[in-house]
C-alpha cells in the first residue's frame, strides 16, 4: 500500500504554472518554499529533498521524482505535492513543496480482550504515543492480531482498527486516537478428520501421523482439537511422509477442504492418492574415495528388497533432527570434509523397484584457520579456550563443534541457549575456514540469605557461592567487582546459626590445576557445634556441646577411555566428633570423641545436552564407594566379646558407654551408592527424565555393627538443613521429611523416579519449567527386609525457577499413595519447597 501511494504521488505531481510550460522542458530553480500542514522546518524539508537553487530540473523529470521518493521514504508525511510556479521567460521557476504531516498516535483503546492482555498488544505492535500512524501501521496491526488469534485456534477471529482525529487539541501537530476492536469468537474445534482414497493405510494411522491437528477426543489431554492453519499445512506434509515411510513414494494430497458445521465446529476432508508400493533395489555409491562402499553401506543400513522409505533414506543421508547422529553426511563432516555433498539420485524405478546412486562429492579436507570467541566480558579467554574442541590447524569436525557448545554450556557461566558457532570465510579452494563462538554471559555467583523458625528458635543462614572465581587476583584491588572473577574456580562460604547450633563451612575448587589438563582439585573445611536443650529453661545449655570438625581434599580427572565423558574422582575426608557432656541418640557415652577417616572413589559419566539447568538429552550416572580402614583386622579388639557384654542386661550404663567409646573411637564402614538419570525429548522441549538410585551402608565386622553415622533418611523435599552425623537426605515427595526411614536412619535404600518437564522460559534472566512426577522408594536396615519393589509411591506437580543470583527455587505438590510406617491411612498431599537442590 505504501509503495502504491509513493508511485501515485510521483505520477501525479501537480504542476501549476503561470506561463505555458511544456513537459520535458528544462528549467532552472529560482526559489524553493514549503507550504501545507507540517511542523517541520522548511529548510530541513528542502535539504532532505535534495532540490537546490540554481539546479536544472525537468517537469516530470527524474530529480522531481527522486525528491518525492525521498520525502515519502521518511515516513513522516501523509501527502506530498510539488508545484512549478512563477515560470519566467528565461526558463526560471519557483518550486513549491506542499505536504501534510502524518498524524501521531495519541491514545489506543482496545476492546474485546482482558485488561492484562492489552499492554501485551501495545508492546507487540509498537503502539506508543507519538508514533506516526501510517496505513502500513494500521494494516500490520490488524493482520498481526488476526493471525495471532487464528494460531491459537480462533479461526473466525475478526479485528477492526479505526482512527479518529483529536479535536480541541492545543498541540499544533495532528494527532489521532486509535480504537482496536477484537472479536475472537469461539475456538474452532475439529469435529472430525475424514480421508478419502486411502486403502493401504487406515484412517487411524493417518490421523496419528498428523501430530498437531487432532479431531475431538474427550480422553486426549496433551493435544487439543483446535484448528491452526500453519500446523495443518505442516501435518499434510507429515501425512505424505507417513506414506513414504511405508513405501508409497508417489502418494499425494489431491484435495483438502474445510466444512463448517452448525455446532460451530469444522470437519476436515482430505482426499489422497496413494499410488503403488515401492521397494529399494540396487544402491551404488559414486564418487567416494575416502570410504569404501562396504563401510558406507553399513552407515546407510538399507538392503536391496527393503520397503522403500523416503523419510528414513533422507535421515540416513543427513539427519537434520540429530546433528550428532550417525549418518553419511556426519561421517564426512566429522573427519574434515566440510565441503562434501551427498545426493541420492533415483536411476531406475522399473517394476516399482527403485535403484539409487548415492553421488558423493568429497572435496578437499578443511582445516580450522582461526578460532575466536566473543561476548565474554568477565570470563577470561583461557577458561573458554581450554574447553574448545576445535583448534587452529586441526581438521574440521562437526562433532567437535557440537561438543564445544555442550562444554561451554556446562560451565554454567553462559546462557546455554544462546551459544552460537559462526563459520566464517569457508574456502573450498585452499580447504580452510574460520569459526567464531558467540557467548552470552550470565551471573554465576549465588547468594543465600534466609531466616526462619525451627528447632525451637530463630535460624539464620548466609551463603555465598562464587562459581567463576579468580584466586590469582585476590590481592588485586581493581579486580573486585564485587569479587575477583573470570578464572572458572569455585569458592563458597556458608554460615548458619541459631541458639542451639552453629555451622561454618568453606570450600574451594580449581577445575584445571596447572592449566594443562582437566585435573580438578577441591577442598573444604567445616565446623559445627550443637548445644543441648535444657527443658527447664527451654533454652540452649552451652555447657553441653557436640562439636564436629571436618576436612576434605579431593582430586578428579577426565578419562579418555571408554570416552572422555567419564570422570574419575578420589577424595580423602576426616571428621572429628567431640562430645562434651552431651547426650545423643547416636552413642551411650556423653563425653569422648569419635573419628571418621575415609577414602572415597567415584566414577561418573555425564553427557547431558548443553544446558545443565534444563538438559534435553543424554544421561548422567555416578557410582561411588566410601571406605574406612578395616581397623578391626589389626587393632586387636575382640568386638564379639564386647557385643556380648553390651547385650548383657547386667551391664551397667557406665560400662555400655565405655564399650561404645571403644566401638566408635574410629568409625569402620563401607558405603556404596549408585545413581543414574536419563533425559529424552519426547516432543519439542518436552523432556522425560527417568531416574534410579541405590545406596548401601555396610560393616566389615558384624560384631562391631553398622555405624550410627552416614545413614540414609528417605522422604520429603530432600533438603538436609541441619545434619551433624553425615546423614544423606533422599528426596521422596508426597511424604513428610525423613518420615520413611527409622529414627536412626537406614543402611539400605532404593528409589525410582519418572519426571516430565516442560519449559515456560529459558531466558538468561530466569529459567522456569513445570514438571510432573511419579516416584517410589523404600529404606530398610538389612537385606533380609529389602525388596526393591515394595515401595512407598507418590505423584504430583511442581515448578522450578533458576535465577543465577539465587540458584534453584521451586515448589512441589506431592500425593503419597501409601501410609507412613506404623499408620494405616495413605499420607495424601504434601507441599515441598525446593531451595538450591540439584536439577
Secondary structure as GFF3:
##gff-version 3
##sequence-region A 1 839
A	DSSP	alpha_helix	2	11	.	.	.	ID=ss1
A	DSSP	beta_strand	26	37	.	.	.	ID=ss2
A	DSSP	alpha_helix	42	49	.	.	.	ID=ss3
A	DSSP	beta_strand	56	58	.	.	.	ID=ss4
A	DSSP	alpha_helix	62	73	.	.	.	ID=ss5
A	DSSP	beta_strand	77	85	.	.	.	ID=ss6
A	DSSP	beta_strand	92	101	.	.	.	ID=ss7
A	DSSP	beta_strand	104	111	.	.	.	ID=ss8
A	DSSP	alpha_helix	115	124	.	.	.	ID=ss9
A	DSSP	alpha_helix	135	151	.	.	.	ID=ss10
A	DSSP	beta_strand	158	165	.	.	.	ID=ss11
A	DSSP	beta_strand	175	183	.	.	.	ID=ss12
A	DSSP	beta_strand	190	196	.	.	.	ID=ss13
A	DSSP	alpha_helix	203	209	.	.	.	ID=ss14
A	DSSP	alpha_helix	229	245	.	.	.	ID=ss15
A	DSSP	beta_strand	252	260	.	.	.	ID=ss16
A	DSSP	beta_strand	266	273	.	.	.	ID=ss17
A	DSSP	beta_strand	279	286	.	.	.	ID=ss18
A	DSSP	alpha_helix	293	300	.	.	.	ID=ss19
A	DSSP	alpha_helix	310	317	.	.	.	ID=ss20
A	DSSP	alpha_helix	328	333	.	.	.	ID=ss21
A	DSSP	beta_strand	341	348	.	.	.	ID=ss22
A	DSSP	three_ten_helix	350	352	.	.	.	ID=ss23
A	DSSP	beta_strand	353	361	.	.	.	ID=ss24
A	DSSP	beta_strand	367	374	.	.	.	ID=ss25
A	DSSP	alpha_helix	381	385	.	.	.	ID=ss26
A	DSSP	alpha_helix	398	410	.	.	.	ID=ss27
A	DSSP	three_ten_helix	416	418	.	.	.	ID=ss28
A	DSSP	beta_strand	420	427	.	.	.	ID=ss29
A	DSSP	beta_strand	432	438	.	.	.	ID=ss30
A	DSSP	beta_strand	446	454	.	.	.	ID=ss31
A	DSSP	beta_strand	457	469	.	.	.	ID=ss32
A	DSSP	three_ten_helix	471	473	.	.	.	ID=ss33
A	DSSP	three_ten_helix	477	479	.	.	.	ID=ss34
A	DSSP	beta_strand	489	497	.	.	.	ID=ss35
A	DSSP	beta_strand	501	510	.	.	.	ID=ss36
A	DSSP	beta_strand	519	534	.	.	.	ID=ss37
A	DSSP	beta_strand	539	558	.	.	.	ID=ss38
A	DSSP	beta_strand	566	580	.	.	.	ID=ss39
A	DSSP	beta_strand	592	606	.	.	.	ID=ss40
A	DSSP	beta_strand	618	628	.	.	.	ID=ss41
A	DSSP	three_ten_helix	631	633	.	.	.	ID=ss42
A	DSSP	alpha_helix	639	647	.	.	.	ID=ss43
A	DSSP	alpha_helix	653	663	.	.	.	ID=ss44
A	DSSP	beta_strand	670	683	.	.	.	ID=ss45
A	DSSP	beta_strand	686	698	.	.	.	ID=ss46
A	DSSP	beta_strand	712	714	.	.	.	ID=ss47
A	DSSP	beta_strand	728	730	.	.	.	ID=ss48
A	DSSP	beta_strand	748	762	.	.	.	ID=ss49
A	DSSP	beta_strand	767	780	.	.	.	ID=ss50
A	DSSP	three_ten_helix	783	785	.	.	.	ID=ss51
A	DSSP	beta_strand	792	803	.	.	.	ID=ss52
A	DSSP	beta_strand	807	819	.	.	.	ID=ss53
A	DSSP	beta_strand	826	835	.	.	.	ID=ss54
###
